[in-house]
Amino acid sequence: MTQIYNFSAPNRATNLSINSDFLEKSKALKINLAATLEQALAAKLAANFADNWAKSNQQPIKGYSNFVDAQGCFGDEFREFCDAI
């Protein structure tokens, strides 16, 4: 699986401004701001990666879908689950 970012890259200090109410409430709840930001950025990067992958593989996906529509899926004759899918 492709790594979206280097998990072992060192941390680097940065300066950013956020809403003061966010900051106060986060501190009161002892929320780790750096970890929360990293999780949010990782989710955004993953979503962007998935979107780009889907766009770049649009033709092969369509080709496979057309093949399945015409030929059926491998092993269809052995399938025992619902055909309502």
N, C-alpha and C positions, 0 to 999 in steps of 0.2 A: 504494500500500500504506500502511496506517495505521502511523504511527510509535508504538511502544510507550512510548517516553520521549524526551525532548529530548536528542539526542546532543551538542549544542553547549552545554548548560547548564554553568555553571562548577562546578568542584569546590568542595566545602565540607568543612572539617575536622570530624571527628566523633570521639567517644571511645567505644571499645567494648572489652569484655573477651573474651579467647579463652583456650582451654586453653593453659597454658604450654608443654606439650610440642609442640603444634601450632606455636606461635610459634618455639621453638628450632629445630625441624626445618625449618620454612619458611625461617628466616633462614640456616641452614646450606646450604640448596639455592638461596639467593638468589631465592626466590619473591617476586614483587611482590604483597604482600597486598592493596593497594588494587585493582589490576587483577584479581586473582583474585576478590575479592569482587564487583566490578562485573560480571564475566563470570557469576558464579553468580546474582546478582540479575537480570541481563538474561535468563538462561535461565528463572528462576522467573516473571518478568513475562511472557515470551513464552508459557510453558505456561498461565498464568492467562488471558491474552488469548485463546489458542486454545480453552480450555475454555469461556470466556464466549461466544465467537463461536459455537461448536457448539451451546451451549444456546439462545442467542437465535435461531439459524437452524434449529432442530430441525424446525419445521413445514414450511418451504420445502424442506428436504432430503427429508423424508418425502414431500411432495407430488411432488417430482421423481422420487424412487425409484418411487412408485406409477405415475407417468406412463411411466417407462421399462419397468416390468414389464408395463404394458398395451399400450404402443405400440412398444416397442423404442427403441433409441438411434439418433439421427440418424446416417446413414451406415452402418448395420449391413450393408446389402446390399453395400457395397464393402469390408468388412473382410476381410483376408486372413490375420489371425493366429489363433491357437488359440482354439477355442470353449470350452476347458476352464476358463476364468476364472470 
